[in-house]
Amino acid sequence: MPTLPGLAPLDPASNLVCLLGNSAGDYLIRLKDVNDVIVMFECGWLLPHRIASFVNSMKLGCFWNELIRRVLVSTELSAGEQDFLSSLRVDGVRRKKVPFGVPSFRARTWATTLDGLRFGLDSGIASGLVVGWGALQYYRRKHSLTRTRCRHRGEVDLIANMSNQTCVRLIPVRMIRDEGQYIGAPEKIVVVNRRRIDGSTILAQLLTDRHEFVVGEDERFIPTVFYDVCDEELALNPSAGYGE
């Protein structure tokens, strides 16, 4: 398998973390998730001891068990295959009804809040409440790109503070202007700091006194968690040039 300097392929079983994280975050089982589990099974990547470790560390035993149930009832399997997949279920967790194919906004909000609470409790009650509250604040919103007045106070650094509990999206500035959401003459950015983003060979972060941007080749992005972009971020123009 070809690799680049400093990069190496992940253990194929690690794909389960991505699969579970995406599906549980949406609180929705899709046919694609069922197919992905079958592919991992047929490739020999579903190792029982690894599965238990991954699922328990993510506090997603209820969701995983329901996904396995969907696999069992949605696919044609031999008795031996059914027995093996059934053995991958996590013991000691209650059954959870997860939407299949059709999302439920309300169910997703409460389920992800409780998942965040359980995940955070590993580090104590305070941590559980913080992570659970953060999940509720995020998932209770129906996210859509919104232009707001600037409420940034002091330096903002979403990129440096990213974690597994924070979903930072990069909104292309060009896309916002192309859709007619930008009004006013762009101003040149006065950059106070520029640095490469760890793990990337093409992306860099630009910090001004109150805002941040991500740049990569010819594209410029505004980082956001809640899909809100302020007037000042749109008035500043990373395309007009930036300092090193």
C-alpha positions in Angstrom: 0.0 0.0 0.0 1.6 3.3 -1.0 2.4 5.9 1.7 3.7 9.4 2.0 6.5 10.5 4.3 5.1 10.8 7.8 1.9 9.1 6.9 0.8 5.5 7.3 -2.4 3.6 6.7 -4.8 3.1 9.6 -5.6 -0.2 11.0 -8.7 -1.2 8.9 -10.7 -1.9 12.1 -10.3 1.8 12.9 -12.9 2.5 10.2 -15.4 1.4 12.7 -14.7 4.5 14.8 -15.6 6.8 11.8 -18.6 4.7 11.0 -20.0 4.8 14.5 -19.1 8.5 15.1 -20.9 9.6 12.0 -23.9 7.5 12.4 -24.4 8.0 16.1 -23.9 11.8 15.6 -26.7 11.8 13.1 -28.6 9.3 15.3 -29.6 7.5 12.1 -28.9 4.1 10.7 -28.7 4.1 6.9 -28.5 1.3 4.4 -24.9 2.4 3.8 -24.0 1.7 7.5 -25.4 -1.8 7.1 -23.4 -2.3 4.0 -20.2 -0.9 5.6 -20.6 -3.4 8.5 -21.0 -6.3 6.0 -17.9 -5.2 4.0 -15.8 -5.0 7.2 -17.1 -8.4 8.2 -16.3 -10.0 4.8 -12.8 -8.5 4.9 -12.2 -10.0 8.3 -11.8 -6.6 10.1 -14.5 -7.1 12.8 -12.3 -8.7 15.5 -14.4 -9.2 18.7 -11.8 -7.9 21.1 -11.2 -4.8 19.0 -14.9 -4.2 18.6 -15.5 -4.3 22.4 -12.7 -1.9 23.0 -13.8 0.6 20.3 -17.5 0.6 21.2 -17.0 0.8 25.0 -14.5 3.6 24.7 -17.0 5.6 22.7 -19.9 4.8 25.0 -22.0 3.7 22.0 -22.9 0.2 23.0 -26.7 0.8 22.6 -26.3 2.3 19.1 -23.9 -0.5 18.0 -26.2 -3.2 19.2 -29.1 -1.7 17.2 -26.8 -1.4 14.1 -26.0 -5.1 14.4 -29.7 -5.9 14.8 -30.4 -4.0 11.6 -27.6 -5.9 9.8 -29.1 -9.2 10.9 -32.6 -8.5 9.8 -31.6 -6.7 6.5 -29.2 -9.2 5.0 -29.1 -12.8 4.0 -26.6 -14.6 6.2 -25.7 -18.1 7.0 -26.4 -19.4 10.6 -22.7 -19.2 11.3 -22.4 -15.6 10.1 -25.5 -14.6 12.1 -24.0 -16.2 15.2 -20.7 -14.4 14.7 -22.3 -11.0 14.2 -24.6 -11.5 17.2 -21.5 -12.2 19.3 -20.2 -8.7 18.6 -23.1 -7.1 20.5 -22.2 -5.4 23.8 -23.6 -6.9 27.0 -25.2 -5.0 29.8 -26.8 -2.2 27.8 -30.4 -1.5 27.1 -31.9 -1.7 23.7 -32.2 1.7 22.0 -34.7 2.4 19.2 -32.7 4.2 16.4 -34.4 5.6 13.3 -33.7 3.7 10.2 -33.5 5.7 6.9 -35.7 8.5 8.2 -34.1 11.0 10.6 -35.8 12.3 13.7 -34.6 15.8 14.9 -36.0 15.4 18.4 -34.7 11.9 18.9 -31.2 12.9 17.6 -31.1 15.9 20.0 -31.8 13.9 23.2 -29.8 10.8 22.2 -26.6 12.7 21.3 -26.9 14.8 24.5 -27.1 11.6 26.6 -24.2 10.1 24.6 -22.1 13.2 25.3 -23.0 13.0 29.0 -22.0 9.4 29.3 -18.8 10.0 27.4 -17.8 13.0 29.6 -18.6 11.2 32.9 -15.4 9.1 32.4 -13.6 12.3 33.5 -16.0 13.1 36.3 -19.4 14.6 36.8 -18.3 18.1 35.9 -16.9 16.9 32.6 -20.0 14.9 31.9 -22.2 18.0 32.4 -19.9 20.1 30.2 -19.8 17.7 27.3 -23.6 16.9 27.6 -24.5 20.6 27.7 -22.3 21.3 24.7 -24.0 18.5 22.8 -27.4 19.9 23.6 -26.4 23.4 22.5 -25.1 22.0 19.2 -27.7 19.4 18.3 -30.8 21.4 19.3 -30.2 23.8 16.5 -31.2 23.3 12.9 -28.0 24.5 11.3 -28.1 26.7 8.3 -25.5 29.3 7.2 -26.4 32.6 8.9 -24.9 36.1 8.7 -24.8 37.8 12.1 -23.4 40.9 13.7 -19.9 40.4 15.0 -19.9 39.2 18.6 -16.3 38.1 18.8 -14.5 39.4 21.8 -10.7 39.0 21.9 -8.8 36.4 20.0 -10.7 33.4 18.6 -8.9 30.2 17.9 -11.3 27.3 17.0 -8.6 25.4 15.1 -6.2 25.2 18.0 -9.1 24.1 20.4 -10.5 21.4 18.2 -11.3 18.1 19.9 -13.4 15.0 19.3 -16.3 16.9 20.9 -16.1 19.9 18.6 -17.2 19.9 15.0 -15.6 22.8 13.2 -16.7 23.4 9.7 -14.8 25.5 7.1 -17.1 27.8 5.0 -15.5 28.9 1.7 -15.6 32.7 1.6 -16.0 32.5 -2.2 -19.2 30.4 -1.9 -20.8 33.0 0.5 -20.0 35.9 -1.9 -21.1 33.9 -4.9 -24.5 33.4 -3.3 -24.9 37.1 -2.8 -24.6 37.1 1.0 -21.6 39.5 0.9 -22.1 43.3 0.8 -19.4 45.9 1.0 -15.9 46.5 -0.3 -13.5 43.9 1.0 -10.6 45.1 3.2 -7.2 43.6 3.3 -6.5 41.4 6.3 -4.0 42.6 8.9 -2.6 39.3 10.0 -1.1 39.1 13.5 -0.2 35.4 13.3 0.1 32.7 10.6 0.9 29.1 11.2 0.6 25.7 9.6 -2.2 23.4 10.8 -0.9 20.2 12.4 -1.5 17.2 10.2 -1.9 19.1 7.0 0.6 19.9 4.3 -1.5 22.5 2.5 -3.6 24.3 5.1 -2.5 27.3 7.2 -4.3 29.4 9.8 -4.5 33.2 9.7 -5.3 35.0 12.9 -6.3 38.7 13.2 -7.0 40.5 16.4 -10.6 39.0 16.6 -11.0 36.6 13.7 -9.4 33.6 12.1 -9.3 32.1 8.6 -8.0 28.9 7.1 -6.2 29.2 3.7 -5.2 26.4 1.3 -3.8 27.0 -2.1 -6.4 29.3 -3.8 -9.3 28.8 -1.3 -10.1 30.7 1.8 -12.3 29.5 4.6 -14.1 30.9 7.7 -14.1 28.3 10.6 -17.5 28.0 12.4 -19.2 25.6 14.8 -22.8 26.9 14.6 -22.8 27.9 10.9 -22.8 31.6 11.8 -20.6 34.0 9.9 -20.2 37.6 11.1 -20.2 40.8 9.1 -16.6 41.6 9.9 -15.5 38.2 8.7 -17.1 38.8 5.4 -15.7 42.4 5.2 -12.2 41.1 5.7 -10.8 39.7 2.5 -8.3 37.0 2.7 -8.0 37.0 -1.1 -6.7 40.6 -1.0 -3.4 39.4 0.3 -2.0 38.4 3.7 1.2 38.7 5.6 3.6 35.8 6.3 
